Amino acid sequence: MSNKGNDNDLLMQLRDINKNRECWDDNIDDVAAMLKENYSVAVKAKALWILGEMGLRYPAKIERYVGDIVRYMEDDDSKLRERSTNAMGRIGRAEKNLVIPHFDKLMNMRFDEYENVRHAFVWACENIASNAPELFCQRLEIFHDLIFDSENKVRIEAPEMFRVVGKTKPDCVKPYLEKLEWIVKNDENPVVRIHSAGAVRITKKAL
């Protein structure tokens, strides 16, 4: 991939790579290079997204770039913080050991001032919990608190964490069933109620 040309050309190249999964194995290095150069936020955001998807498929080959991805969790731009968080979720879904060294930094993303980053945090944790729910059994209070976030996008996503963990580790979610049932009956947001009800149903079925 050339590192010359305008944003549109680079984004088109990245879109072509994203669509052609059979070429991912050969393009990981080129996409990762986009994080180290003076490219625009749009280009870096797209590269982060693709690296996350590549990491889900080829975690061993993305390992050398995890540090570069994690650095963007502290970027001044909220889109890059969001996308790096997303990427770590996908990579962690495939191989939790690539995320564990950066777990505290990931968990701190719940405090971000921007809702898109807090939403990405929940979504990333759901991805990781799909195959490593044990990492979150002692951290579920975080997601209960996020059901009461100031932004609906975050509130709607937060109950899904209980569904994901409850499917395979129902004993971890059991202490929250009464709280979730209260939310099902009382929350003002219908989607929050629906997602909370789904978490209760899945957990009870698994118990």
N, C-alpha and C positions, 0 to 999 in steps of 0.2 A: 504494500500500500504506500502510495506517495504521501509525503507530509507537506506537499505544496498544493496550492489551490485554495479557493474560498470555502466558506462554511458549507455552501450548498453542495459542492463537489465532494467534500469530505463526508457530509451527512449521507449523501447518496451512496458512497462507497460503504459506509457503515450499515446502511439499510440493506444493501445487497448481501453483505456478509451475514447479517442477521437472518435473512430469508433463506440462505443456502447453508443449512446446518451441516451438510456433508463436508463443507470446507472449513468448519470451525477449528478443527484440529490444527490446520495449517496457518490459521490467522490469529491465534491467541496473542502471539508476540506483537504483531502489528497493531492490534486493537489496544493492547496494554500500553504501547508506546504513546498513544494519544493522551495518557495521563501525565506523562513526564515532560511534554512540550508545552509551548505557550499557545495552546488552542483555546477556542471560545468555550464558554459554559455549555452551549448547546452541543458541541462536539464531545466534550468531556462527559456530559450527562448521558449521551447516547452510548459512549464507550463503556461507561460504568454499568449501564443496563445490560449490554451485550456480554460483558465479562461475567456478570452474575449468572446469566443463562449458560454461558460456556462453562462456568464453574460447577453448575448443577450436573452437567454432562461429563466434564473432564476435571474433576477436582484436583487430581494429582498434578495436572499440567498448569493449573491456575495458582497453585500454592505459592510460587515465587513472587506472585503479584498481589498477594493478600495485603501486605504492608502498604503498598501503593494505594489500594482501594480504601483501606481503613483510614488513611490520612485525610481523605476527603470528608470523613465524619466531622472534622473540625474546620472545614472550609467556611469562609464567610458567606458563600452563596447557599441558600436553603435547598435549591434544586440538587446541588452536588451532594449535600449532606443526605438528602432523601435517597438519591440514587446509590450512594455508597452503602447506606443502610439496607436498601433493597438487595443489593448485590451480596452482602454478607449473609442475608437470609437464605438466598438461593445456594450459595456455596456451603453454608452450614447445613442445609437440608441434605446435601450429598455427603458431606464429611464434617461432622461436628468438631473434630479435633483441629480443623483449620480456623474455627471461630473461637474456641475456648480461650486461647491466649488473649483475645480481644473482647472477652465477654463483658467485662465491666464497662468498657467504653461503649459497647452496643447498648447495654442496659441504661446508660446515662442519656441515650437519645430520647428517652421518654420525657425528659425535661425541656426539650427544645421548644423555643418560643413559637415555632411555625407548625401549624396543624399538619401540613403535608409530611413533615419529618416525623412527627409523633405517629401519624397513620402508618408511615413506612416502618417504624419501629415495631408496631403491633404485627403488621403483615410479615415482617422478617422473622419475628419470634414464632409465629404460626408455622412458617416454613421449617424452621429448625426443630420445633416441637413435633412435627409430623414424624420424624425418625428418632428424635432424642427428647421425649417429653420429660424425662427425669431431670433435665437441666432447669425445669421451670416449676417443679413441684413446691419448692420453698419460696417461689416468687410470684405466686398467683395473686397475691394481694395487690400487686402493681397493676394488674389488668382489671381487677375489680374497681380500683380507683379510677382507671381510665374510662370506665363505663360512665363516669360522671364528669368527663372532660368538658371543657367549655365549647368544644366544636363537635358538631354532629358526625362528621366524617370519622373522627376517632372513636366516638361513643358507639357507633354502629359496628365498627370492626372489633372492638375490645371483647365482647362476649364470645366471639369466635375462638378465642384462645382457650376458653373453657371447654368448648366442643372438641377441639383438637386434642387437648390433654385428656379430657374425660373419656375419649374413645379407647385409649390404651392404658391410662393410669387413673381410672375412676376414683380410686381411694384418695387421690390428691385433690380432686374437685369436690368430693363429698362434703367437706366442711363449708363449701360455698353454695350448696344447693338451696338452702333456705334464703340466702341473700339473693340468689338468682331468681328464685320463685317470686320474691317480693318485687323485683324489677319487672318480671313478666306481667304482674298485676297492676303495677303502679307507674311505670315509666311513661312519660309523655310522648316518647318517640316510638312509633309503631315498629320500625325496623329493629330498634334496640330490643323491644319486647320479643319480636320474632326470633332474633338471633339468640337471645337469652333462653327462650323456650327450647330452641334446638339444642343448646348446650345441656339443659336439664334432661331432655329426652335421651340424648346420646349417652350421657353419664349414667342415668338410671338403668338404661338397657345393658350397659357394660358391667354394672355392679352385680 
